[in-house]
């Protein structure tokens, strides 16, 4: 199953494309990518 994040432009949950793992300043893991419909950046805190 693909990882999903909330897209604020589409106002719905979408699968993340161009996914990459990042780390926040406090050390927590996060996932960043783009919305496949509108190409807006989406961000999800937590493991992918």
CNS distance restraints for C-alpha pairs under 8 A (distance, minus, plus):
assign (resid   2 and name CA) (resid  15 and name CA) 5.99 0.50 0.50
assign (resid   2 and name CA) (resid  16 and name CA) 7.24 0.50 0.50
assign (resid   3 and name CA) (resid  15 and name CA) 5.72 0.50 0.50
assign (resid   3 and name CA) (resid  16 and name CA) 5.99 0.50 0.50
assign (resid   3 and name CA) (resid  48 and name CA) 6.41 0.50 0.50
assign (resid   4 and name CA) (resid  13 and name CA) 6.15 0.50 0.50
assign (resid   4 and name CA) (resid  14 and name CA) 5.30 0.50 0.50
assign (resid   4 and name CA) (resid  15 and name CA) 4.32 0.50 0.50
assign (resid   4 and name CA) (resid  16 and name CA) 5.60 0.50 0.50
assign (resid   4 and name CA) (resid  44 and name CA) 7.92 0.50 0.50
assign (resid   5 and name CA) (resid  13 and name CA) 5.40 0.50 0.50
assign (resid   5 and name CA) (resid  14 and name CA) 5.71 0.50 0.50
assign (resid   5 and name CA) (resid  15 and name CA) 6.51 0.50 0.50
assign (resid   5 and name CA) (resid  16 and name CA) 6.51 0.50 0.50
assign (resid   5 and name CA) (resid  42 and name CA) 6.30 0.50 0.50
assign (resid   5 and name CA) (resid  43 and name CA) 6.40 0.50 0.50
assign (resid   5 and name CA) (resid  44 and name CA) 5.70 0.50 0.50
assign (resid   6 and name CA) (resid  11 and name CA) 6.99 0.50 0.50
assign (resid   6 and name CA) (resid  12 and name CA) 5.68 0.50 0.50
assign (resid   6 and name CA) (resid  13 and name CA) 4.25 0.50 0.50
assign (resid   6 and name CA) (resid  14 and name CA) 6.23 0.50 0.50
assign (resid   6 and name CA) (resid  42 and name CA) 6.82 0.50 0.50
assign (resid   6 and name CA) (resid  43 and name CA) 7.77 0.50 0.50
assign (resid   6 and name CA) (resid  44 and name CA) 7.95 0.50 0.50
assign (resid   7 and name CA) (resid  11 and name CA) 5.55 0.50 0.50
assign (resid   7 and name CA) (resid  12 and name CA) 5.72 0.50 0.50
assign (resid   7 and name CA) (resid  13 and name CA) 5.95 0.50 0.50
assign (resid   7 and name CA) (resid  14 and name CA) 6.53 0.50 0.50
assign (resid   7 and name CA) (resid  35 and name CA) 6.70 0.50 0.50
assign (resid   7 and name CA) (resid  40 and name CA) 7.33 0.50 0.50
assign (resid   7 and name CA) (resid  41 and name CA) 7.88 0.50 0.50
assign (resid   7 and name CA) (resid  42 and name CA) 5.95 0.50 0.50
assign (resid   8 and name CA) (resid  12 and name CA) 7.20 0.50 0.50
assign (resid   9 and name CA) (resid  38 and name CA) 7.57 0.50 0.50
assign (resid   9 and name CA) (resid  40 and name CA) 7.23 0.50 0.50
assign (resid  10 and name CA) (resid  38 and name CA) 7.39 0.50 0.50
assign (resid  14 and name CA) (resid  35 and name CA) 6.44 0.50 0.50
assign (resid  14 and name CA) (resid  36 and name CA) 7.49 0.50 0.50
assign (resid  15 and name CA) (resid  35 and name CA) 6.95 0.50 0.50
assign (resid  15 and name CA) (resid  36 and name CA) 7.20 0.50 0.50
assign (resid  16 and name CA) (resid  32 and name CA) 7.86 0.50 0.50
assign (resid  16 and name CA) (resid  33 and name CA) 5.67 0.50 0.50
assign (resid  16 and name CA) (resid  34 and name CA) 5.79 0.50 0.50
assign (resid  16 and name CA) (resid  35 and name CA) 5.82 0.50 0.50
assign (resid  16 and name CA) (resid  36 and name CA) 6.99 0.50 0.50
assign (resid  16 and name CA) (resid  42 and name CA) 7.28 0.50 0.50
assign (resid  17 and name CA) (resid  33 and name CA) 5.66 0.50 0.50
assign (resid  17 and name CA) (resid  34 and name CA) 5.29 0.50 0.50
assign (resid  17 and name CA) (resid  35 and name CA) 6.30 0.50 0.50
assign (resid  17 and name CA) (resid  36 and name CA) 6.06 0.50 0.50
assign (resid  18 and name CA) (resid  33 and name CA) 5.11 0.50 0.50
assign (resid  18 and name CA) (resid  34 and name CA) 6.17 0.50 0.50
assign (resid  19 and name CA) (resid  31 and name CA) 6.62 0.50 0.50
assign (resid  19 and name CA) (resid  32 and name CA) 5.72 0.50 0.50
assign (resid  19 and name CA) (resid  33 and name CA) 4.50 0.50 0.50
assign (resid  19 and name CA) (resid  34 and name CA) 7.37 0.50 0.50
assign (resid  20 and name CA) (resid  31 and name CA) 5.80 0.50 0.50
assign (resid  20 and name CA) (resid  32 and name CA) 5.52 0.50 0.50
assign (resid  20 and name CA) (resid  33 and name CA) 6.36 0.50 0.50
assign (resid  21 and name CA) (resid  29 and name CA) 7.24 0.50 0.50
assign (resid  21 and name CA) (resid  30 and name CA) 5.95 0.50 0.50
assign (resid  21 and name CA) (resid  31 and name CA) 4.71 0.50 0.50
assign (resid  21 and name CA) (resid  32 and name CA) 6.45 0.50 0.50
assign (resid  21 and name CA) (resid  48 and name CA) 7.59 0.50 0.50
assign (resid  22 and name CA) (resid  29 and name CA) 6.09 0.50 0.50
assign (resid  22 and name CA) (resid  30 and name CA) 5.16 0.50 0.50
assign (resid  22 and name CA) (resid  31 and name CA) 5.81 0.50 0.50
assign (resid  22 and name CA) (resid  32 and name CA) 6.91 0.50 0.50
assign (resid  23 and name CA) (resid  27 and name CA) 5.75 0.50 0.50
assign (resid  23 and name CA) (resid  28 and name CA) 5.70 0.50 0.50
assign (resid  23 and name CA) (resid  29 and name CA) 4.62 0.50 0.50
assign (resid  23 and name CA) (resid  30 and name CA) 5.62 0.50 0.50
assign (resid  24 and name CA) (resid  28 and name CA) 5.35 0.50 0.50
assign (resid  24 and name CA) (resid  29 and name CA) 6.35 0.50 0.50
assign (resid  24 and name CA) (resid  30 and name CA) 6.84 0.50 0.50
assign (resid  28 and name CA) (resid  45 and name CA) 7.60 0.50 0.50
assign (resid  28 and name CA) (resid  46 and name CA) 6.94 0.50 0.50
assign (resid  29 and name CA) (resid  45 and name CA) 6.44 0.50 0.50
assign (resid  29 and name CA) (resid  46 and name CA) 5.22 0.50 0.50
assign (resid  29 and name CA) (resid  47 and name CA) 5.79 0.50 0.50
assign (resid  30 and name CA) (resid  43 and name CA) 7.32 0.50 0.50
assign (resid  30 and name CA) (resid  44 and name CA) 5.70 0.50 0.50
assign (resid  30 and name CA) (resid  45 and name CA) 4.26 0.50 0.50
assign (resid  30 and name CA) (resid  46 and name CA) 4.92 0.50 0.50
assign (resid  30 and name CA) (resid  47 and name CA) 6.13 0.50 0.50
assign (resid  30 and name CA) (resid  48 and name CA) 7.35 0.50 0.50
assign (resid  31 and name CA) (resid  43 and name CA) 5.84 0.50 0.50
assign (resid  31 and name CA) (resid  44 and name CA) 5.15 0.50 0.50
assign (resid  31 and name CA) (resid  45 and name CA) 6.31 0.50 0.50
assign (resid  31 and name CA) (resid  46 and name CA) 7.14 0.50 0.50
assign (resid  31 and name CA) (resid  47 and name CA) 7.21 0.50 0.50
assign (resid  31 and name CA) (resid  48 and name CA) 6.29 0.50 0.50
assign (resid  32 and name CA) (resid  41 and name CA) 7.34 0.50 0.50
assign (resid  32 and name CA) (resid  42 and name CA) 5.98 0.50 0.50
assign (resid  32 and name CA) (resid  43 and name CA) 4.58 0.50 0.50
assign (resid  32 and name CA) (resid  44 and name CA) 6.43 0.50 0.50
assign (resid  33 and name CA) (resid  41 and name CA) 5.80 0.50 0.50
assign (resid  33 and name CA) (resid  42 and name CA) 5.47 0.50 0.50
assign (resid  33 and name CA) (resid  43 and name CA) 6.52 0.50 0.50
assign (resid  34 and name CA) (resid  39 and name CA) 5.37 0.50 0.50
assign (resid  34 and name CA) (resid  40 and name CA) 5.45 0.50 0.50
assign (resid  34 and name CA) (resid  41 and name CA) 4.46 0.50 0.50
assign (resid  34 and name CA) (resid  42 and name CA) 5.33 0.50 0.50
assign (resid  35 and name CA) (resid  39 and name CA) 4.75 0.50 0.50
assign (resid  35 and name CA) (resid  40 and name CA) 5.33 0.50 0.50
assign (resid  35 and name CA) (resid  41 and name CA) 6.35 0.50 0.50
assign (resid  35 and name CA) (resid  42 and name CA) 6.30 0.50 0.50
